[in-house]
C-alpha cells in the first residue's frame, strides 16, 4: 500500500497559518481555505456560504468534494513522516 505525506495547506485569508476548513462552494475560487480564527473573524460568513457547509481539510484528493470529510479508518497510517 502506498501513502503520501500530507501537505500543509495555508489559510487563504491570512496566508500565515495552517487551514482547518475548506469551503466547497469556493473550492475553485481564489480563497477556499480557512483557519478557525479567520472564519470566526469574517463578518457575515454565515450568510455568505454557511459554516455548516465547510468541510475539514484532509489528506485526500477528494477534499472539498461531495461532502467528503476524510477517513478515520486508518488514522495512524496517514501521519506525516518525522
N, C-alpha and C positions, 0 to 999 in steps of 0.2 A: 504494500500500500504506500502511496506517495503522500507527501504533505508539503505545505509551504509555510514559511514564516509569515505571520500576519503583518501587513504594513500598518504604519501608524498614520491614520487619517487625521488631518488637522482641521479644526473648525473653520468653516468658510467665512464666518462673520468676523472673528477677531484675528485669525491667521496665526495664533500663537500656541494654543493648547489642543490637546487630543479631543477629537469629536466623539460623542457618545450616541448621537441620533442622526438619522438621515430622513429627509423629507422626500417621500417617493414621488410626490407631485412636482417637486422641483429638481428631481434627480438629474435631469439633462440641462438644467439651467446653470447659472454660474455659482449659486450658493446653496447647495443641498445639505451640507453637513453642519451640525450644531453641537456645541458642548452644552452641558446643563445650565451653566450660568448665563451664557448668551441667550439661550432660549427663554429663560425667566426674565431677562432684562428687556427683551424685544417687546415693545408696546403693541398690543393688539394682535399678537401672534396667534392667539386662539381663534380670532376672527378670520385671519388670512388663510390658514390651512388646517387648523385644528391640531392641537397637541396630540389628541388621541390617534391621529393618523401617522405620527412619527414612528419610525422603526429603529431598532438598535443597530449600530454599526457592528458588523460581524465579518469574520474571515471567510467570505464566500462570494462567488461571482453572482449569486442570487440576491445579494444585499440590496434592499430597497425595491425588490420586485415581488409583486403578488402577495404582499403581506409576510414574506419570509423573515423570520426573526432569529435565525441561526439554529444551531443544533446543540443540544445538551447531552447527546448520546455518548460521545467520547471526549469529554472536556479536557482531560489531561493530555490527550494526544495532539492538541492544537495550540499548545502554549509555545511562545517564541523560544528559540534557542538562546542559551545564556552564554 
